[in-house]
Amino acid sequence: MNSRTAIELALRCYPGWWRERYADEVRVVSQDLMAEGRSTVRVTLNLLGGAFQARSRAQGMPKNYGLWSIRTRTSIAAATLPWLLVVPFLLAAIGNVSFHSSEGPVTFSGFSAMPSHLQFISHGLPTAAPPLAPVGRLVLFSSLMVTLLFLVTFVVLICGWSGLTSAIKRSTVAHRRRLRLLAWAPVFALFVDLVLVITQTKMRPTSFTFHQNHVVAAGGDPTILHVLNYAVPAVAIVGWLVSIACAGVAARRADVAPTDLRFGKSVAVSVALLFVLFVVGYATWGIGLMVQARQAANGNFTTIAYSNSGLWLPMMLLLIAALALSVMSALVARSSWKVISATFL
């Protein structure tokens, strides 16, 4: 890649209003710097850093409502879409819960099963399992916290997208009905995922009995469960890809009133805050599992296991990246709204 191409690609990362005002001047200055001996890589990296600052701070951006409205809408979308990007996959990455003991296989009747209800087979008879590891309750409650935060954030997003569709309906933009459907695409996708996950849960065994020294599962449908184990992640991936594209188009093309932008800003900030709590809960869950392993090595305890807990570290890194984007975008949406309220209202 030659120096001219590198500069042009870096300049394309700047907002349109910035390129109209400064691109020609910066292009000339960059060529002069490289003619004086500056490396192409260094000049390009400086331009990319400037592009980040121009998009995040909007310094020098004209006081034009259309530009600030697009900036606010884009920031709102960028604050909410990362949650949609990673959280459904994260819940699938946790996997199914199970209990284990050095005394034998442990059975339970549901999430409400606590240490006094855990049993294993001893000489053909069900016997109370060893106590749950000291950090076990923290693991259980942190996983419950993650689930509850998912549901709360889902409700907030429904309110947000409901507000967006109502704003599109009240606007004068062309093809309003089409944009409303596009705006609701992420909610539709998540609703389908929830239905499939609930169905998957219903297909799992509902109880366990002991027969000839073996644990026998009762209830559910193994065949349907096997199909859903493949269908749920496939639908989640396809739904996510379609949702991201649809929501991005709707947010970009919608022309909404300032009061609607204020509501969208509030939704973006709320989602970012809930996302922070979600990451804290997920981090607590993973750390609790590691501490539990050390406790189990030094005593006879019943431990909690999740089928996909090995994915915790890569998912944690992905969560941190998505959280950073969400929080930064929420802050940008908040600052953009302040400019709109102070300048145009």
Secondary structure as UniProt FT lines:
FT   HELIX           3..11
FT   TURN            12..13
FT   HELIX           16..35
FT   TURN            36..37
FT   HELIX           40..57
FT   TURN            59..60
FT   HELIX           65..94
FT   STRAND          97..101
FT   TURN            102..103
FT   STRAND          104..107
FT   TURN            111..112
FT   HELIX           115..117
FT   STRAND          119..122
FT   TURN            123..124
FT   STRAND          125..128
FT   TURN            134..135
FT   HELIX           136..170
FT   HELIX           176..183
FT   HELIX           185..202
FT   STRAND          207..211
FT   TURN            212..213
FT   STRAND          214..218
FT   HELIX           222..253
FT   HELIX           258..297
FT   STRAND          302..306
FT   TURN            307..308
FT   HELIX           309..311
FT   HELIX           312..343
//
